[in-house]
C-alpha cells in the first residue's frame, strides 16, 4: 500500500486546499529552474496520483528531494516508491516571514552535497511551491555564486513558480 502523502482529503472536503489540489495538472507540480534544480509543490494526496507524481519526478531525473514543509513529510512515500532518491525533510513554518539562517544553511548544505554526486538533480519543494521551496531554491543558487539578475531571469524565462515571492531581498539581493 502506498503511504498517503497528506492527511485524508475527507477531513476537509470543501476547503480551499482540496479545491487547489483538484485544479492541479495531472503531472507533478514542479518547475525546472536550471538543468539541475527544480522547485514546486508537494505530490498529490490521492495514492494513485502520488504514485504518478513520484514517477514523474523519476522521469525528470530527480535524484534528491529537499522537502521544506514542517506540516507533513513524504519520507515514507519516497522510501516505498523511490528508494534510490535521497530525501531530506527540512521543514519550517509557512508564515511568510524571515527564516532562520540555520534553515538556509542546512538546505544549501544538502544541495551542495547532492551536486558533488554526478548527474544529480534536486527538487526543492514545499506544499504549494510558492514560498518556502522557491525561496530555498533561490538561496541555493546564490550560495553557489549564481547571482542576482541571472537568477531572476531563470525564474522569469522558465515561468518557474510565477507566484513565488522571495521575501529576503535584504539578505540575498534584489530584483533587477
C-alpha positions in Angstrom: 0.0 0.0 0.0 1.2 3.5 -0.9 1.7 5.8 2.1 -0.7 8.8 1.8 1.1 12.0 1.2 -1.3 14.2 3.2 -4.0 13.8 5.8 -7.0 12.3 4.0 -9.0 14.7 1.8 -12.2 13.7 3.6 -11.0 15.7 6.6 -11.7 18.9 4.6 -13.9 18.0 1.7 -14.9 21.6 0.9 -11.8 23.5 2.0 -9.7 25.6 -0.4 -6.8 23.2 -0.1 -8.9 20.4 -1.6 -10.0 22.7 -4.4 -6.5 23.8 -5.2 -5.2 20.3 -5.4 -8.2 19.4 -7.7 -7.1 22.2 -10.1 -3.5 20.9 -10.4 -2.5 19.4 -13.7 -2.2 15.6 -13.9 1.6 15.8 -13.6 3.9 16.6 -10.7 3.6 20.2 -9.6 7.2 21.2 -10.3 9.1 23.7 -12.5 12.7 23.5 -13.8 14.9 26.4 -12.8 18.2 25.1 -14.1 19.3 21.8 -15.6 19.9 20.5 -12.1 17.4 22.4 -9.9 13.7 22.1 -9.7 11.2 23.7 -7.4 7.5 23.3 -6.7 4.7 21.9 -4.6 4.1 18.5 -3.0 2.8 15.3 -4.5 -1.0 15.0 -4.6 -2.7 13.3 -1.8 -4.6 10.5 -3.6 -2.4 7.3 -3.6 -2.8 6.7 -7.3 -1.9 10.4 -8.0 1.0 10.2 -5.6 2.4 7.2 -7.5 2.0 9.1 -10.8 3.7 12.2 -9.3 6.7 10.3 -7.9 7.1 8.5 -11.2 7.1 11.9 -13.0 9.9 13.1 -10.7 11.8 10.0 -11.5 11.2 10.6 -15.3 12.5 14.1 -14.8 15.7 12.6 -13.4 15.2 14.0 -9.9 17.8 12.3 -7.6 17.4 14.4 -4.4 14.3 15.9 -2.7 14.5 18.7 -0.2 11.1 19.0 1.5 10.7 22.4 3.1 7.3 21.7 4.8 7.1 21.4 8.6 3.4 20.3 8.4 4.0 17.0 6.6 6.7 14.6 5.5 6.7 12.3 2.4 9.6 10.3 3.7 7.6 7.1 3.9 6.2 7.6 0.5 9.6 8.1 -1.1 11.1 5.2 0.8 8.5 2.9 -0.8 8.2 4.4 -4.3 11.6 5.9 -4.9 14.2 4.3 -2.5 17.0 5.5 -4.7 16.1 9.1 -4.3 17.8 10.9 -1.4 15.1 12.6 0.7 15.5 15.3 3.4 12.6 16.6 5.4 13.8 20.0 6.4 10.6 21.8 7.3 9.9 25.3 8.5 6.6 27.2 9.2 5.0 28.8 6.2 4.4 32.1 8.0 5.6 34.4 5.1 8.3 35.9 7.2 12.1 35.7 7.5 13.5 32.2 8.1 16.5 31.5 10.4 20.0 31.2 9.0 20.3 27.6 10.2 17.4 26.7 7.9 19.1 28.1 4.8 22.5 26.7 5.9 21.2 23.1 6.2 19.2 23.2 2.9 22.1 24.7 1.0 24.5 22.1 2.5 22.2 19.3 1.4 22.2 20.7 -2.2 25.9 21.2 -2.3 26.5 17.6 -1.1 24.0 16.4 -3.7 25.8 18.3 -6.5 29.0 16.6 -5.6 27.5 13.4 -7.0 27.4 13.1 -10.8 24.2 13.7 -12.6 22.3 15.0 -9.6 19.0 16.8 -10.0 17.5 18.4 -6.9 13.8 19.2 -6.2 13.3 21.8 -3.5 9.6 21.9 -2.6 7.0 23.0 -0.1 3.2 22.5 0.0 2.1 24.8 -2.9 5.5 25.8 -4.3 5.0 29.5 -3.7 7.1 30.4 -0.7 9.4 28.1 1.2 10.5 25.8 -1.7 11.3 28.6 -4.2 13.0 30.7 -1.6 15.3 27.8 -0.6 16.0 27.2 -4.3 16.9 30.8 -4.7 19.2 30.6 -1.7 20.9 27.6 -3.2 21.6 29.4 -6.4 23.0 32.4 -4.7 25.2 30.3 -2.3 26.7 28.7 -5.4 27.6 32.0 -6.9 24.7 32.2 -9.4 23.8 35.8 -8.6 21.1 38.3 -8.9 19.8 39.1 -12.3 20.7 35.7 -13.7 18.6 34.1 -11.0 15.7 36.4 -11.6 15.9 35.7 -15.4 15.9 31.9 -14.8 12.7 32.2 -12.8 11.2 34.6 -15.4 12.3 32.7 -18.5 11.1 29.3 -17.4 8.0 30.7 -15.8 9.1 28.7 -12.8 6.7 29.3 -9.9 5.2 32.6 -11.2 3.6 33.3 -7.9 6.8 32.9 -5.9 8.0 35.9 -4.0 11.5 36.0 -2.5 10.9 37.6 0.9 14.5 38.1 1.9 15.8 40.6 -0.6 17.9 42.3 2.1 19.8 39.1 2.6 20.0 37.6 -0.9 19.9 40.7 -3.2 17.0 42.4 -5.0 15.2 42.1 -8.3 16.8 44.0 -11.2 
